[in-house]
Amino acid sequence: MQAVALGVYITTKTHNNIWLGLLTVAAWLPALIGSPVGGVMSERLNRQRWIQANNAVMALSASALALAELTNHLSLQLACYLAIVEGLCGSSSWAAWQSLLRDLVDHDEVLAAVSLSSAQFNLGRIIGPALAGVALGLGSTGWCFALNAASFIFVVVIFAFVKSPPREKVTTKIRVWSETLVGAKMAWAVRGCRNPILGVGTVALIISPFITLVPAMAVHTLHSGKVGTAWLVAAQGVGAVLAALTLPSLARRTSRLFVLRMSFYALAVSEGLYALAPTLALSVASLVLLGGSYVGTLTGLNTSVQLHAPIGERSRILALYTLSLSLLYPLGATIQSALSTTWGVRPVMLGAATVLGLVLTVVNILKPSFWIEMGPPPTDQLELLAD
């Protein structure tokens, strides 16, 4: 809801796509600090309590955003400042979310668990825009921000009931930089971790900016306004949930790597279709495919890291995975937002699809082992899920 409402607020207030890119930078760039810190702290503290603390701060940030809008004191600068706070806390807690997931399920259910996590996360892209459409139709973005604040409070409450196996307590002095460096060296040495980190960074730079530009596509290109924005965001969510619920079954019948490769190819194709879709209806249809392939790609990459990361460095390696996404996504969003202001959204989207297609072609020709290295770890048994 907040994503839709804030995107519409900025687009209608400025009519400048660059502000969409700047807001994305404000929300994601704090991960440069938050991800390494979160990775280290997640291996030292109770992960549930760490998640609760960060969500409590995000609840305060969203409440401030709601109060500012409802009292007519919201400015673009304040929105960016609050996005920084939310981005810092979100990135700090994400490694805890990810590493905790691996300890809650059996080894052969990791892909299914990651997919289910993606499904529940992306349900918000279906329910949220629908509710946002109602709130925006009544003329208030502030209520969208207020309900977002309530969602963070819900997380604080619900994580009081999440239990995980006890871990060995780390008592050495906290050294964020040196501990992160150790995790980075391990991630680079293990190709089942290195390749997904490189892969998610590539997707973040080239494809992820379509998320930032949804309001611009709806308002400026398709001339469908607030309702069109809600429909496009919801379409992405529908595709994401469908993929998250069906791809694990497909992976069992084929392989996890087959699904991952097909998701990469589908990304390039669906991005191109989205760029060329002449109407809102066709744009919605193409975004269902794009949302599904996007989740399929990120789920496959994340699962590889989950399976290959050594347990002692898992949180730090997952933090680096998140950092790759968090740094290159705002960079790509800023570049594509600026280009779309001059060239238009459609040519930029089509160019991104073409670039990803070229990257995949080069990888398949020069480095075909890139995919195989993300397969089952050497110690795994052949009967493990999807492999």
N, C-alpha and C positions, 0 to 999 in steps of 0.2 A: 504493500500500500504506500509506504513512504517513498519507494523508488519511483512509482508512477506519479504520485502527487508532486514530488520535488522536481522530477523531470518536466512535468507540465508547467509548474510554477516558473522554472528558470527559462524554459523555451518561450512561454507567452510574455514573460517580463522583459527579456533581453532580445529575443528574435536573433540570437547569435549563438551558433552551435559551439563556439569556442568555450562558452561558459559550461556546457555539458562536459567537455573534456577537463576543464579546470576542477569541476566538482568531483569527477572521477579520480583525478590526481589527489585531491584533498582526502578522499575516502580511502585510497589504496596505498599512497606513498608512505604513510606511517608504518606500514609493514616492514619497511627497511629497519626500523627499530623494534617494532612489536613482535615480528616473527622470530628473530634470534632470541630475544628475551623470553618469549613464550615457550620456545623449544627447550631452553635451559631450565626454566622454572617448572615446566611440566614434568621433568624428570626428577625434580627435587620435592615438589609439594604434592599434596592431595589434588589430583586433577579435577575432581568434582568441585572442590572449594575454589580452585583457581578460576574455573568457568563461572561459578556463581559471582565471584568478586567482579570480574570483568563485565558480566551482564548487568550487575547493579549499576555500574558506572554508565553503561550504555543506556539504561533506563532513564537516568538523570539527564543525559545528553538529549535523548528523544523528547523528554518532557520539556526541556528548555526550548527545543525547536517548536513544539506544539504551542507553548505559551507565547513565544514571540510572534507566531503567525496569527493566533487567535486574538492577540492584542494589537495587531497591525504594526509590529516592531521588527518583523523579519526582513533582513537584508541579504543580498547575495554573499557578502563577506561573512556574516554571522552563520549562514548555512554552511559555508566552507569550513569555518572554524569548528563547528559542531561535528562536521563530517570527519575532521581530523581526529577528534576525540573518539568518535565511534570507530573509526578505522584502526586506531591504535589499540583499543581494547579488543576489537574483533580479531585482529591479527595475532594479538597476544594469547588469545584463548583457543585459536584454531588448532594448534598442534596438540593441545590437550584433548579436544574433541576427537581428532583423528587417531591418536595413539590409544586412547581409551577404547575406541571401537574395536580395535584388534584384540583387546583383552576380554571382550564381552562375548566373543563367538569362537567356535572351533576353527581350526586352521582351514578346513576345506569349505568354510562358509564365508570367507572374507569377501569374495566378489559379490555374493548375494547381499552381505551386510552393507558393503559400500554402496551397492545399487539401491538398497532400501533406504539408506541414509539420504541418497540423492533424491529419491522419490518423495520422501517426506519434506525435504527441504524445498523441492520444486513445487510441491502442492501449494506453497505460498504464492507461486507465480500464477496459479489459477484462481485461488480463493481471494488473494490480495487485490489483484486488479478489478475483480468483480465488485468487491466491497469499496475499493477506491473509486470506481465508476459511480457508485451510489453517492458516496461522500462528496465527490467533485460535482456531481449533478446537483447536489444541494448547495453548492457554492463554497465549500470549505475544505481546504487542504489541511487545516490544523487538526481536524479530527483524525485524519489519516496518521499524522505524526503522533497523536495521543494514543491511538491503538497500538502503534509500533512500540511505544514505551511500555504498554501493558504486556506486550509479548515478551519483552526482556524480563519483566518481573515473573512471568510464568516460568521461564527457564530457571530463574533463581530458585523457585519453589520446587520444581520437578526434579532438579538435580540433587535435592536432599534425599531422594529415594533411590538414586543410582548407586549400586554397589559394584566394586571391582576387586579382583584378587589383590592381596597385599603385595607390595614391592619392597625390595631392599632399599633402605633409607640411605640417601647420599648425604654425607656429613662434611665433605670437603668444602673449602671456601669457594663461594660463587665467583667464577671468572667467565663472564658472558662471552667475551671475544675469543679466548683460548678454547673454551668448550665448544663454541660454534665452529671454530676452525677444525677441531678434531672431527666433528660431525660432517663438515664439508669434505674433508679428506676421505673419510669413510664413504660418503655418498659418491664421490668421484671414482673411488676404487671399485665399488660394486656397480657394475654396468646395469644391473636390474634396477638400480636407483638413479644412476646418472642419466640414462636415456629418458626416463619419464620426466625428470626435471628439465632436461633440454626440450622435450616434446611439449610440455605444458607451457613453457616459456614461448615457444614458437606459436602455439595456438593463441596465447594471451596477446601477443604482439599483433598478429595478423587478423584473427577472427573475432576474438572477444569484444573488440570495440563496437560490433554491431549492437551490443546491449546498450551501450551509451547512446547510440544514435537512433534508438527506437523512437523517442519523442520527436526528433527532427524528421524522421521518415514519415511519421503519422501526421504531424502538424504542417510541415512545409511541403513535403513531396506528395503525400496522398490526400492532403487537405481534409483529414478526418478528425482533427482536433483531439480533445480529451478522450472521447469514446474510442477513437482509433488507437490511441496509445494504450488504453486498457486492453483492447482486443489483441494487439500485437504482443504485449507482455504475457497475457494469458495464453496465447498460442504457443509461445516458447515454453511456458510451464507445462502445457498439455503434452507437448512432444517430449519434454524431459521426463515427466512421470511415466508416460507410456514406455519409453526406452528403458527407464530404470526398472520397471516391473517385468519387462519381457526379455531384455538382453541376457540376464543370467541363464535363462532357459535355453536361449540360442547358443550361449557359450558352452553349455553342457553337451549339446548335440554336435557342435563343431569344435571350437576351442576359444579360449579367452583372447589369444593373439589374433585369430581371424576376425572376431568382433571388433577388436581395437583397430585393426587395419581398415576394415570396412567403414568404421565410424569416421576415421580420418578422411577417407575418400568422400564419404557422404557430406562431410563438413564443407569441402570445396564446392561440391555440386549444389548443395542447398543454399550456400551463401550466394552463388551465382543466380540461382532461381529467385531468391529474395530480392536481389538487386534488379532483376528484370521484370518482376511482377508488376503489371500495370494497374491493378486494382487492389483495394483493401482486402477483398476476399481471397485473392490469389496470394497476397502478401501473408495473410494469416496461415494459409495452407503451407506455404514454403517455410514459415517460421516454425510450424509444428515439426517438420522434417529437420530444420536447423537446430531446434531445441533438443530433439532426440539424439542427433548425431553429436552435438556438443557434450551432452551428458555422457553418452557412450564413450567418447574420447577421454574425458576427464576421469570417469569412473575406471576405465581400463588402466590409465596411467597411474592413478592413485593406488589401485590394487597391486600393481607391480611393486610400488614402493613399500606398501604394507607387507608384502610377502618376502621381499629381498632385504629390507633394512634390519641390521642386527638389533636385538632387543635393547642393548645398552645405549644405542644411539638413535633409536627409532623416532623419538619425539623431535630431536634436533634435525634429523634428515627430513621428516615430514614438514618441519618448520621451513627448511630450505626449499622444499617443493612448493609450499604456499608462497614463499618469498619470490620464487621465480614467476608465479602467476601474478602476485600482487605488485611487482615492480614493472613488468613488461605490459600488463594490461593498461595501466594509466598512461604509459608512454605511447602505446599504440592508439589509445583513445584520444590523446591530445593531438597526435599527428593526423589521425583520420578526421577528427572534428575540424581541425584547421583546413585540411584539404577539402572537406565537404562544404565549407563556407564559400570556397571559390569555385569548385567544380560541381558541387551537388552530391547528395548522398548516394544516389545510384551508381555513378562512375567509381566512387571510392569503394563501395561494396563489391562491385564487379572486379576491380583491381585486386582487392584482398583475396577473392576467390581464385583469381589467376595466379597470384603469388604462391598461395598454399599448394595449388596444383603443381607448380614448378618445383617447389621444395620437395613434395612427395616423390616426384619423378626422379629428382637428383638422388634422394636417399635410396630409392629402390635400385638405382643403377650402381651407385658408388658404395653404398653401405647397406646391403640387404640383411646383414646380421643384426642391424639395429633392432629389428622386430624380435628376432629369436632370443636376443639377450634379455628381453623382458619376460621370457617364459618362466617355467617353474625353476626355483632355486635348485642347485645340484643335489641337495639332500632330500628333496621332495620325492614322493612316490608318484608313479604315473597315474594312479587313480584319483589324484586330487582334482578338485572342481575345475572343470573347463580346460584341463591340460592333459 
